[in-house]
Amino acid sequence: MTDLGIAIEPTETGGRGAFRMFLRNKPAVLGLIVFAFIVLITIFGPGLYETSAKKMVAPPFLGPGDALGPL
């Protein structure tokens, strides 16, 4: 307390204060969760869905009207 009778809250500095300020920002926390999810899918995705990328695409250089062409 000060001499005037006004309570002054101690401020946190450093990493702990920055982390608490970050946790109070809900959009930032949601963004961190989405980012972490994307990183985890990037790391573990190839192990969960095993297939070759070359088997997923059509042969290149198909001309228009070709029997194998989609259009």
C-alpha positions in Angstrom: 0.0 0.0 0.0 1.1 3.5 -0.6 0.8 6.4 1.7 -2.4 7.4 -0.1 -4.1 4.1 0.7 -4.1 3.0 -3.0 -3.0 -0.6 -3.5 -0.6 -1.1 -6.4 -0.4 -4.5 -7.9 3.1 -5.8 -8.6 3.7 -6.3 -12.3 5.3 -9.5 -13.6 8.2 -9.0 -15.9 10.1 -11.4 -18.0 9.0 -14.7 -19.4 6.3 -15.5 -16.9 4.5 -12.2 -17.4 4.7 -12.5 -21.2 3.4 -16.1 -21.0 0.4 -15.0 -18.9 -0.3 -12.1 -21.2 -0.2 -14.5 -24.1 -2.6 -16.9 -22.4 -5.1 -14.1 -21.9 -5.2 -13.5 -25.6 -7.7 -16.1 -26.8 -7.2 -15.7 -30.6 -3.4 -16.1 -30.1 -3.9 -19.3 -28.1 -6.3 -20.7 -30.7 -3.8 -19.8 -33.4 -1.0 -21.7 -31.5 -3.3 -24.7 -31.2 -4.1 -24.7 -34.9 -0.4 -24.3 -35.8 0.6 -27.1 -33.5 -2.0 -29.4 -35.1 -0.7 -28.6 -38.6 2.9 -29.3 -37.5 1.9 -32.6 -35.9 -0.1 -33.7 -39.0 3.0 -32.7 -41.1 5.3 -34.9 -39.0 3.0 -37.9 -38.4 0.8 -37.7 -41.5 3.1 -39.8 -43.8 3.1 -42.6 -41.3 -0.7 -42.6 -41.0 -1.5 -42.5 -44.7 1.1 -44.5 -46.5 0.9 -44.1 -50.3 3.2 -42.8 -53.0 2.6 -39.3 -54.2 3.3 -40.6 -57.7 0.4 -43.0 -57.6 -2.0 -40.2 -56.7 -1.6 -38.1 -59.8 -2.5 -38.7 -63.4 0.2 -39.1 -66.1 1.5 -35.7 -67.2 1.1 -34.0 -70.5 -2.3 -35.3 -71.5 -3.7 -33.5 -74.5 -7.2 -32.2 -74.8 -9.6 -34.9 -75.9 -7.3 -37.7 -74.9 -9.0 -40.8 -73.6 -7.3 -40.5 -70.2 -7.8 -36.8 -69.9 -10.4 -35.6 -67.4 -11.9 -33.0 -69.8 
